[in-house]
Amino acid sequence: MYQQLNLSFNQSHIYQINAKPFLKWAGGKGQLLEDLNKRLPPKILKEEKIVRYIEPFVGGGAFFFFLRSNYYIKEAILIDINKELIVGYKVVQNDVEKLISRLEKIESKFLKLSQEERKDFFYNVRKKYNEQKKYFNYEQYDSSWIERASYLIFLNKTCFNGLFRVNSKGEFNVPFGKYTNPTICDTLNLLEANKALKNTKIICADFEESKKYVEKNTFIYLDPPYRPLNSTSYFTSYSENGFDEKDQIRLAQFFRDVDKMGAFLMLSNSDPKVVDEKDNFFDKLYSGFNIERVNAKRTINRDSTKRGTINELIIRNYH
C-alpha cells in the first residue's frame, strides 16, 4: 500500500482513503511516485491540498490514487481516450457493489477450474468481450457497463503480463497468462477506489478536451503514451488510435498553451537519450521548461532481460 502522509488541512473534510490502481496498465507510474511527489508544486506540498486536479491521460491512475490517499483534493477531472478504461472507472465510481458481486462469481468459478479449463474460460470471455464491442453503447451508462467492466478486470488480471493491448480493429488481443492463484476481485481496493472517485469528473476524450476545465493554479499531470525508444519497442497500442510523434508535438503545444493560462504542469515521458545521446526530441520540444532525468524501472517488456532501470523524463513549468 502507498505510504500515508500526515495530513493537517481541515481533517474533517479528508476522506480516509488508501487506494491503488484497480487495473494493471502499461506505463503505470508506481515506480515513479516518490519522484513525482517530491516535485509537486511547493504550495501543494506545503498546504497538502489541491483545489483542482486534472489528469488527461489517466491510464491506471497510480498517481491519482496516490494523491487521493495522501492529499486533500477538492475536485478532480480524469480524462482518457480509451473507452474501455472509462467504462471501468465509471462503474467503479457508480456501481462498485454490483461490480464486486459479478467479479466474486467469476473468480469463484475460474479458480475451481484446471489450467486447461481456465485457458478455455479466458478465451471465451475474450471472444465475448470483443464481440460485445460491436454493439456496445459507450455513450449511455446502464447495467451493461457493469458486465463489461467485470470482463475488463477479469481479462486484465488473467492475461499475459497484465497488459491492455488492442489490434487495429480495437479488439483486445492479449493471450492467456498462466497464473496459479490470481486475485480477480480485490474487494477492499475496489471499495477504496470508489471512495477516491468521489467528487471526480470522468471523461472519455482526447487530452485537449481538458483545456476547458483549466483555471489559474490548476495542477495538471500529463502521462501520455511514451515515445518508443526505438523502432522495435514492444508496447505501443493503448488504443486503436495510437499516439505518434505528431501527437507528442501537439501535446507540447498544449503544454505551452496551458502554461500561459496559469496552471501548474508536470509531464513524464521516455528519455530518447537512453539509446541515442544525440536525440534531443523532447529537449527541443520543451525548451525553456524544467527538464529532469530520473531513474525508473520498466516492467512491461516481452523480454525479461530488458526490464531494468533507465532514465525517464519529468518536465515541469515550475521549480
KEKE-3310 file (N, C-alpha, C; in steps of 0.2 Angstrom, whole numbers, plus 5000, padded with zeros to 4 digits):
npx = (5004:5002:5012:5005:5003:5005:4991:4986:4977:4962:4955:4942:4937:4944:4944:4946:4957:4964:4969:4974:4979:4965:4967:4980:4992:5000:5014:5012:5013:5019:5032:5037:5032:5037:5047:5039:5030:5039:5041:5030:5020:5026:5017:5007:5013:5016:5003:4996:4985:4975:4966:4960:4962:4969:4970:4974:4978:4974:4975:4980:4980:4989:4996:4985:4978:4987:4989:4976:4975:4984:4983:4972:4960:4950:4943:4943:4947:4947:4953:4953:4957:4954:4940:4936:4943:4937:4924:4927:4932:4920:4911:4916:4915:4901:4894:4900:4897:4889:4898:4908:4901:4899:4912:4916:4909:4914:4927:4926:4921:4931:4943:4941:4943:4953:4970:4969:4956:4954:4961:4952:4941:4945:4948:4935:4928:4936:4933:4919:4919:4926:4916:4905:4909:4905:4892:4891:4885:4894:4890:4879:4876:4872:4866:4873:4886:4892:4893:4903:4914:4917:4922:4933:4941:4943:4950:4961:4967:4970:4976:4991:5005:4997:4993:4985:4980:4977:4971:4972:4958:4953:4951:4953:4968:4977:4986:4982:4987:4997:4993:4994:4986:4977:4971:4956:4945:4948:4941:4943:4951:4944:4933:4940:4945:4933:4929:4939:4936:4925:4918:4924:4926:4924:4930:4928:4939:4950:4966:4966:4954:4954:4957:4946:4943:4953:4959:4967:4981:4977:4982:4990:4993:5003:5003:5007:5005:5021:5034:5041:5057:5065:5063:5059:5052:5042:5028:5015:5001:4989:4977:4966:4968:4981:4997:5007:5022:5018:5007:5014:5020:5009:5005:5015:5013:5000:5005:5012:5002:4993:5001:5002:4990:4991:4992:4999:5010:5015:5024:5028:5039:5047:5065:5074:5088:5093:5095:5101:5112:5112:5099:5088:5074:5064:5070:5071:5057:5052:5059:5065:5058:5057:5067:5070:5080:5076:5078:5070:5060:5057:5044:5036:5039:5041:5053:5062:5075:5076:5070:5073:5082:5081:5083:5070:5060:5055:5045:5042:5033:5037:5047)
npy = (4994:5012:5024:5032:5050:5062:5072:5088:5098:5104:5092:5086:5086:5077:5062:5046:5037:5024:5020:5011:5007:4999:4992:4984:4993:4998:5007:5012:5022:5018:5015:5028:5036:5042:5051:5059:5064:5072:5082:5090:5105:5118:5125:5115:5105:5111:5115:5104:5101:5101:5111:5110:5096:5089:5076:5071:5059:5047:5033:5019:5026:5027:5038:5047:5040:5039:5052:5055:5047:5054:5067:5081:5083:5094:5094:5084:5079:5067:5061:5051:5044:5031:5021:5009:5009:5020:5015:5006:5014:5022:5013:5008:5020:5022:5010:5000:4990:4981:4977:4971:4960:4953:4950:4942:4931:4927:4925:4914:4904:4903:4899:4887:4879:4868:4871:4870:4871:4884:4891:4890:4896:4909:4913:4912:4922:4933:4932:4935:4948:4955:4954:4960:4973:4978:4982:4989:5002:5016:5028:5029:5026:5011:4996:4986:4991:4987:4973:4973:4980:4971:4960:4967:4969:4955:4950:4958:4954:4941:4939:4938:4945:4955:4965:4979:4978:4982:4977:4983:4984:4987:4977:4967:4958:4951:4937:4922:4921:4912:4910:4905:4908:4920:4936:4941:4948:4961:4966:4975:4985:4989:4995:5006:5013:5017:5026:5035:5041:5050:5066:5067:5070:5061:5058:5053:5056:5066:5072:5086:5091:5094:5107:5115:5115:5120:5131:5146:5141:5128:5111:5100:5084:5076:5061:5054:5041:5034:5040:5028:5020:5015:5008:4995:4994:4987:4989:4998:5000:5007:5011:5009:5021:5025:5034:5045:5053:5066:5068:5069:5081:5089:5088:5095:5108:5110:5110:5122:5131:5129:5132:5146:5149:5149:5137:5124:5113:5096:5083:5067:5056:5045:5044:5049:5049:5038:5028:5035:5048:5059:5062:5074:5076:5079:5088:5099:5101:5105:5116:5128:5125:5116:5102:5086:5071:5056:5040:5025:5010:5000:4988:4981:4972:4961:4954:4948:4952:4965:4972:4984:4997:5013:5030:5041:5055:5070:5083:5100:5116:5124:5127)
npz = (5000:4997:5005:5019:5021:5034:5036:5037:5034:5037:5043:5044:5032:5024:5015:5022:5014:5005:4992:4977:4960:4951:4940:4930:4921:4906:4907:4919:4934:4946:4950:4950:4959:4971:4966:4958:4968:4976:4967:4966:4965:4975:4984:4985:4992:5004:5009:5008:5000:4985:4975:4962:4951:4937:4926:4910:4904:4911:4912:4922:4933:4944:4950:4953:4962:4972:4976:4980:4991:5000:5000:5001:4989:4982:4970:4956:4939:4927:4913:4898:4882:4880:4878:4885:4897:4903:4904:4914:4925:4927:4931:4943:4950:4951:4953:4962:4971:4964:4954:4961:4966:4954:4950:4960:4958:4946:4949:4959:4951:4941:4948:4952:4941:4930:4924:4910:4908:4913:4903:4892:4897:4899:4885:4880:4887:4882:4868:4869:4875:4864:4854:4860:4859:4847:4847:4858:4869:4872:4876:4884:4900:4908:4915:4907:4907:4919:4917:4907:4912:4922:4914:4908:4919:4924:4912:4912:4924:4922:4910:4899:4907:4912:4903:4894:4878:4861:4844:4827:4825:4836:4845:4859:4862:4870:4875:4885:4902:4913:4928:4945:4956:4954:4959:4956:4960:4970:4983:4994:4989:4978:4984:4991:4979:4974:4984:4982:4970:4972:4970:4958:4940:4926:4910:4893:4881:4870:4875:4874:4877:4890:4892:4893:4906:4914:4926:4934:4943:4943:4945:4934:4928:4916:4908:4895:4882:4880:4870:4859:4862:4853:4836:4838:4849:4861:4866:4861:4858:4866:4863:4848:4841:4843:4846:4840:4834:4830:4838:4850:4848:4846:4859:4866:4862:4868:4881:4882:4879:4890:4900:4899:4904:4917:4924:4934:4928:4926:4918:4911:4902:4890:4889:4876:4875:4881:4872:4862:4862:4855:4852:4853:4855:4865:4872:4864:4861:4873:4877:4888:4898:4914:4914:4919:4922:4928:4937:4932:4934:4921:4918:4910:4897:4884:4884:4897:4900:4897:4906:4917:4926:4919:4912:4914:4909:4918:4916:4920:4922:4932:4947)
capx = (5000:5006:5013:5001:5007:5001:4988:4984:4972:4955:4954:4935:4935:4948:4942:4952:4957:4971:4968:4979:4975:4962:4969:4987:4991:5006:5017:5010:5018:5020:5039:5040:5028:5041:5050:5033:5028:5044:5041:5024:5021:5028:5011:5003:5017:5016:4997:4994:4979:4974:4960:4958:4967:4967:4974:4972:4980:4973:4978:4979:4978:4993:4997:4979:4976:4992:4987:4969:4977:4989:4982:4965:4959:4943:4940:4947:4945:4951:4952:4957:4954:4952:4933:4936:4946:4932:4919:4929:4931:4913:4907:4919:4913:4894:4891:4905:4895:4887:4904:4911:4897:4900:4919:4917:4906:4919:4933:4925:4921:4938:4948:4940:4945:4960:4973:4967:4949:4955:4963:4946:4936:4948:4947:4928:4927:4939:4929:4913:4921:4927:4910:4901:4911:4902:4886:4890:4884:4898:4888:4873:4878:4867:4868:4878:4893:4894:4896:4909:4919:4919:4926:4939:4945:4945:4955:4967:4970:4972:4980:4999:5008:4993:4993:4979:4983:4971:4974:4969:4951:4951:4950:4958:4971:4982:4985:4981:4993:4997:4994:4992:4980:4976:4966:4952:4941:4951:4936:4944:4954:4939:4929:4944:4945:4926:4929:4944:4932:4920:4920:4928:4923:4927:4928:4932:4941:4957:4969:4965:4947:4955:4958:4940:4942:4959:4959:4973:4983:4975:4988:4989:4999:5002:5007:5005:5009:5028:5038:5046:5064:5067:5058:5057:5049:5036:5021:5013:4994:4985:4970:4967:4971:4989:4999:5013:5026:5014:5003:5019:5021:5003:5005:5020:5010:4995:5008:5014:4996:4990:5006:5000:4983:4992:4991:5005:5010:5020:5024:5033:5039:5053:5071:5077:5095:5094:5098:5104:5114:5111:5092:5085:5067:5060:5074:5069:5050:5050:5065:5063:5054:5062:5068:5074:5080:5076:5079:5063:5061:5052:5042:5032:5043:5041:5060:5063:5082:5076:5066:5078:5082:5083:5081:5064:5059:5050:5046:5038:5033:5039:5053)
capy = (5000:5018:5027:5038:5055:5066:5077:5093:5103:5103:5085:5083:5085:5072:5055:5041:5033:5020:5016:5010:5006:4993:4989:4985:4997:4999:5014:5014:5026:5015:5016:5035:5040:5046:5056:5064:5068:5077:5088:5094:5112:5120:5127:5109:5101:5115:5115:5097:5101:5103:5113:5107:5092:5086:5071:5070:5053:5044:5026:5015:5031:5027:5045:5050:5036:5041:5059:5055:5044:5057:5075:5083:5086:5097:5092:5080:5078:5062:5060:5046:5042:5024:5020:5003:5011:5025:5011:5003:5020:5025:5008:5008:5026:5022:5003:4996:4984:4976:4975:4966:4954:4949:4948:4937:4925:4925:4922:4908:4899:4902:4896:4879:4875:4866:4875:4870:4874:4891:4894:4890:4901:4915:4914:4913:4929:4937:4932:4938:4955:4958:4954:4965:4980:4980:4985:4992:5009:5019:5035:5029:5022:5007:4990:4983:4993:4983:4967:4975:4982:4964:4957:4970:4967:4948:4949:4961:4950:4934:4939:4938:4951:4961:4971:4980:4980:4981:4977:4989:4984:4989:4971:4965:4953:4949:4930:4920:4921:4906:4912:4900:4910:4927:4940:4944:4953:4964:4969:4981:4990:4992:5000:5012:5016:5020:5032:5040:5044:5054:5072:5067:5070:5056:5060:5049:5062:5067:5076:5093:5092:5096:5114:5119:5114:5123:5138:5148:5137:5120:5106:5095:5079:5073:5055:5051:5035:5036:5039:5022:5022:5013:5005:4988:4994:4982:4991:5005:5000:5008:5011:5008:5027:5026:5040:5046:5059:5072:5069:5072:5088:5093:5089:5100:5114:5110:5111:5129:5135:5129:5136:5153:5150:5150:5131:5120:5107:5091:5078:5062:5053:5042:5049:5046:5049:5032:5024:5040:5054:5065:5063:5080:5077:5082:5094:5104:5102:5108:5120:5134:5122:5112:5095:5082:5064:5052:5033:5022:5003:4997:4981:4978:4970:4953:4951:4950:4955:4972:4975:4987:5004:5018:5036:5044:5062:5073:5090:5105:5123:5127:5125)
capz = (5000:4997:5012:5021:5024:5039:5033:5043:5031:5038:5043:5044:5025:5021:5015:5024:5008:5004:4986:4972:4954:4951:4934:4929:4915:4903:4908:4926:4937:4953:4951:4950:4964:4975:4962:4956:4974:4978:4963:4966:4966:4983:4988:4987:4997:5010:5012:5007:4997:4978:4973:4956:4948:4930:4923:4904:4902:4917:4912:4928:4939:4950:4953:4955:4968:4977:4978:4984:4998:5003:5000:5000:4983:4981:4963:4951:4932:4924:4905:4894:4876:4879:4880:4889:4903:4906:4907:4921:4930:4929:4935:4950:4954:4952:4954:4964:4974:4959:4951:4966:4966:4947:4950:4965:4955:4940:4952:4962:4945:4937:4952:4953:4935:4929:4920:4903:4908:4914:4897:4888:4900:4897:4878:4879:4889:4877:4862:4871:4876:4858:4850:4863:4857:4840:4848:4865:4869:4876:4877:4888:4905:4910:4918:4903:4908:4924:4914:4903:4917:4925:4909:4908:4925:4923:4907:4915:4930:4920:4903:4900:4910:4914:4898:4889:4871:4856:4837:4823:4825:4843:4849:4864:4859:4874:4876:4892:4907:4917:4935:4949:4960:4953:4963:4951:4964:4976:4986:4998:4985:4974:4988:4992:4973:4974:4988:4979:4964:4974:4968:4952:4934:4922:4903:4888:4876:4868:4880:4873:4880:4897:4892:4895:4914:4917:4929:4936:4949:4942:4944:4929:4927:4910:4907:4888:4879:4879:4863:4859:4862:4846:4831:4840:4856:4861:4868:4859:4857:4871:4859:4841:4838:4843:4849:4837:4836:4829:4844:4855:4846:4848:4867:4868:4861:4873:4887:4881:4879:4896:4904:4899:4907:4924:4928:4936:4924:4926:4912:4911:4896:4890:4888:4870:4876:4884:4866:4857:4866:4851:4851:4858:4853:4870:4875:4859:4862:4880:4879:4892:4904:4919:4911:4923:4921:4934:4936:4933:4932:4916:4920:4904:4891:4882:4885:4904:4901:4895:4911:4921:4927:4914:4914:4911:4909:4921:4914:4924:4921:4938:4950)
cpx = (5004:5006:5008:5004:5002:4998:4985:4979:4965:4953:4947:4933:4939:4945:4948:4952:4964:4970:4974:4975:4971:4963:4977:4988:4998:5008:5014:5015:5020:5027:5042:5036:5032:5044:5045:5031:5033:5044:5034:5025:5022:5022:5007:5007:5017:5009:4993:4987:4979:4967:4957:4964:4965:4972:4972:4973:4979:4976:4976:4978:4983:4994:4991:4977:4981:4990:4981:4971:4981:4988:4974:4964:4951:4940:4945:4944:4949:4948:4956:4953:4951:4945:4933:4938:4941:4926:4921:4929:4924:4909:4910:4916:4905:4891:4896:4903:4893:4893:4907:4907:4898:4907:4920:4914:4911:4925:4932:4924:4928:4943:4947:4942:4952:4963:4971:4960:4949:4956:4956:4941:4939:4947:4939:4926:4930:4935:4922:4914:4922:4921:4905:4903:4907:4896:4885:4889:4888:4896:4883:4875:4871:4870:4873:4885:4896:4897:4902:4915:4922:4923:4933:4944:4947:4950:4961:4971:4972:4976:4988:5001:5004:4992:4986:4982:4977:4975:4971:4962:4948:4949:4955:4961:4977:4981:4984:4987:4992:4998:4991:4986:4979:4970:4962:4947:4945:4946:4938:4947:4949:4934:4933:4944:4938:4926:4934:4941:4927:4923:4925:4924:4927:4925:4932:4933:4948:4959:4967:4958:4948:4956:4952:4939:4948:4957:4966:4974:4980:4982:4986:4995:4997:5006:5005:5008:5016:5030:5042:5053:5068:5062:5055:5053:5043:5029:5019:5005:4990:4977:4971:4969:4978:4990:5006:5017:5022:5009:5008:5020:5015:5002:5009:5017:5004:4999:5010:5007:4993:4995:5004:4994:4984:4992:4998:5005:5016:5019:5029:5033:5046:5059:5074:5085:5097:5098:5102:5106:5112:5103:5089:5078:5063:5063:5072:5061:5048:5056:5062:5059:5059:5062:5072:5074:5081:5076:5072:5064:5055:5051:5038:5036:5043:5048:5062:5070:5082:5072:5072:5077:5085:5081:5074:5064:5054:5050:5040:5038:5034:5045:5051)
cpy = (5006:5021:5032:5043:5058:5072:5082:5098:5100:5095:5082:5083:5080:5065:5051:5036:5030:5016:5016:5008:4999:4989:4989:4988:4999:5006:5016:5017:5024:5016:5023:5039:5045:5052:5061:5068:5073:5083:5091:5101:5114:5121:5120:5105:5105:5114:5108:5097:5103:5105:5110:5103:5089:5082:5069:5063:5048:5037:5022:5020:5030:5033:5048:5047:5038:5048:5059:5052:5048:5065:5076:5086:5088:5094:5089:5079:5073:5061:5055:5045:5035:5022:5014:5005:5016:5021:5008:5008:5022:5019:5007:5014:5025:5015:4998:4990:4979:4973:4970:4960:4950:4946:4942:4930:4922:4922:4915:4902:4897:4898:4889:4875:4873:4871:4876:4873:4882:4894:4895:4895:4908:4917:4915:4920:4934:4938:4936:4946:4958:4959:4959:4972:4982:4983:4988:4999:5012:5026:5035:5024:5018:5001:4986:4985:4989:4976:4968:4976:4975:4960:4960:4969:4960:4947:4952:4957:4943:4934:4939:4945:4957:4967:4972:4982:4978:4980:4983:4990:4986:4983:4969:4959:4950:4941:4928:4919:4915:4907:4906:4902:4917:4930:4943:4949:4955:4969:4976:4987:4994:4997:5006:5016:5020:5027:5038:5044:5048:5061:5072:5066:5066:5057:5055:5055:5062:5072:5084:5095:5095:5103:5118:5119:5118:5130:5140:5143:5129:5116:5101:5090:5076:5067:5051:5045:5037:5035:5033:5024:5020:5010:4999:4988:4991:4984:4998:5006:5001:5009:5011:5015:5028:5033:5041:5052:5066:5073:5071:5079:5092:5093:5094:5107:5115:5113:5119:5133:5135:5132:5143:5155:5150:5143:5128:5114:5102:5085:5073:5059:5049:5047:5046:5045:5042:5027:5029:5046:5060:5066:5068:5081:5081:5088:5100:5106:5106:5113:5126:5131:5118:5105:5092:5075:5060:5044:5030:5015:5002:4990:4978:4978:4963:4950:4953:4953:4962:4976:4978:4994:5008:5024:5038:5052:5065:5081:5095:5112:5127:5124:5123)
cpz = (5000:5004:5013:5024:5030:5036:5038:5040:5032:5038:5042:5037:5021:5021:5018:5018:5007:4998:4981:4965:4954:4944:4933:4922:4912:4905:4915:4930:4944:4955:4952:4955:4968:4972:4960:4962:4976:4974:4962:4967:4974:4987:4990:4992:5004:5013:5012:5005:4990:4977:4967:4952:4942:4928:4916:4901:4908:4917:4918:4934:4945:4954:4956:4962:4974:4980:4982:4991:5002:5004:4999:4993:4982:4975:4959:4944:4929:4917:4902:4887:4875:4882:4885:4896:4907:4908:4914:4926:4932:4933:4942:4954:4955:4954:4957:4967:4969:4955:4955:4966:4959:4947:4955:4962:4949:4944:4955:4956:4942:4941:4953:4947:4935:4925:4913:4902:4909:4907:4892:4890:4898:4890:4876:4881:4884:4871:4863:4871:4869:4854:4853:4861:4851:4841:4855:4864:4874:4878:4883:4894:4907:4913:4914:4904:4914:4922:4911:4907:4920:4920:4908:4913:4925:4918:4909:4920:4928:4913:4905:4902:4912:4909:4896:4883:4866:4849:4834:4823:4832:4847:4853:4862:4863:4875:4884:4896:4912:4924:4939:4953:4960:4957:4958:4954:4970:4979:4989:4994:4980:4978:4990:4985:4972:4978:4985:4973:4966:4972:4962:4945:4929:4915:4898:4882:4875:4874:4880:4876:4887:4897:4895:4903:4917:4920:4932:4943:4949:4942:4939:4928:4921:4909:4900:4887:4877:4872:4864:4858:4856:4842:4833:4847:4856:4862:4866:4859:4863:4869:4852:4838:4838:4846:4846:4838:4834:4835:4850:4854:4848:4856:4869:4867:4866:4880:4887:4882:4886:4901:4905:4902:4915:4928:4929:4932:4925:4921:4913:4904:4896:4888:4882:4870:4879:4878:4861:4860:4862:4850:4856:4857:4858:4873:4870:4860:4868:4882:4883:4898:4908:4917:4916:4921:4927:4932:4937:4931:4927:4918:4914:4898:4890:4884:4892:4905:4900:4900:4916:4922:4922:4916:4910:4912:4914:4920:4917:4921:4927:4942:4957)
residu = (MET:TYR:GLN:GLN:LEU:ASN:LEU:SER:PHE:ASN:GLN:SER:HIS:ILE:TYR:GLN:ILE:ASN:ALA:LYS:PRO:PHE:LEU:LYS:TRP:ALA:GLY:GLY:LYS:GLY:GLN:LEU:LEU:GLU:ASP:LEU:ASN:LYS:ARG:LEU:PRO:PRO:LYS:ILE:LEU:LYS:GLU:GLU:LYS:ILE:VAL:ARG:TYR:ILE:GLU:PRO:PHE:VAL:GLY:GLY:GLY:ALA:PHE:PHE:PHE:PHE:LEU:ARG:SER:ASN:TYR:TYR:ILE:LYS:GLU:ALA:ILE:LEU:ILE:ASP:ILE:ASN:LYS:GLU:LEU:ILE:VAL:GLY:TYR:LYS:VAL:VAL:GLN:ASN:ASP:VAL:GLU:LYS:LEU:ILE:SER:ARG:LEU:GLU:LYS:ILE:GLU:SER:LYS:PHE:LEU:LYS:LEU:SER:GLN:GLU:GLU:ARG:LYS:ASP:PHE:PHE:TYR:ASN:VAL:ARG:LYS:LYS:TYR:ASN:GLU:GLN:LYS:LYS:TYR:PHE:ASN:TYR:GLU:GLN:TYR:ASP:SER:SER:TRP:ILE:GLU:ARG:ALA:SER:TYR:LEU:ILE:PHE:LEU:ASN:LYS:THR:CYS:PHE:ASN:GLY:LEU:PHE:ARG:VAL:ASN:SER:LYS:GLY:GLU:PHE:ASN:VAL:PRO:PHE:GLY:LYS:TYR:THR:ASN:PRO:THR:ILE:CYS:ASP:THR:LEU:ASN:LEU:LEU:GLU:ALA:ASN:LYS:ALA:LEU:LYS:ASN:THR:LYS:ILE:ILE:CYS:ALA:ASP:PHE:GLU:GLU:SER:LYS:LYS:TYR:VAL:GLU:LYS:ASN:THR:PHE:ILE:TYR:LEU:ASP:PRO:PRO:TYR:ARG:PRO:LEU:ASN:SER:THR:SER:TYR:PHE:THR:SER:TYR:SER:GLU:ASN:GLY:PHE:ASP:GLU:LYS:ASP:GLN:ILE:ARG:LEU:ALA:GLN:PHE:PHE:ARG:ASP:VAL:ASP:LYS:MET:GLY:ALA:PHE:LEU:MET:LEU:SER:ASN:SER:ASP:PRO:LYS:VAL:VAL:ASP:GLU:LYS:ASP:ASN:PHE:PHE:ASP:LYS:LEU:TYR:SER:GLY:PHE:ASN:ILE:GLU:ARG:VAL:ASN:ALA:LYS:ARG:THR:ILE:ASN:ARG:ASP:SER:THR:LYS:ARG:GLY:THR:ILE:ASN:GLU:LEU:ILE:ILE:ARG:ASN:TYR:HIS)
# end
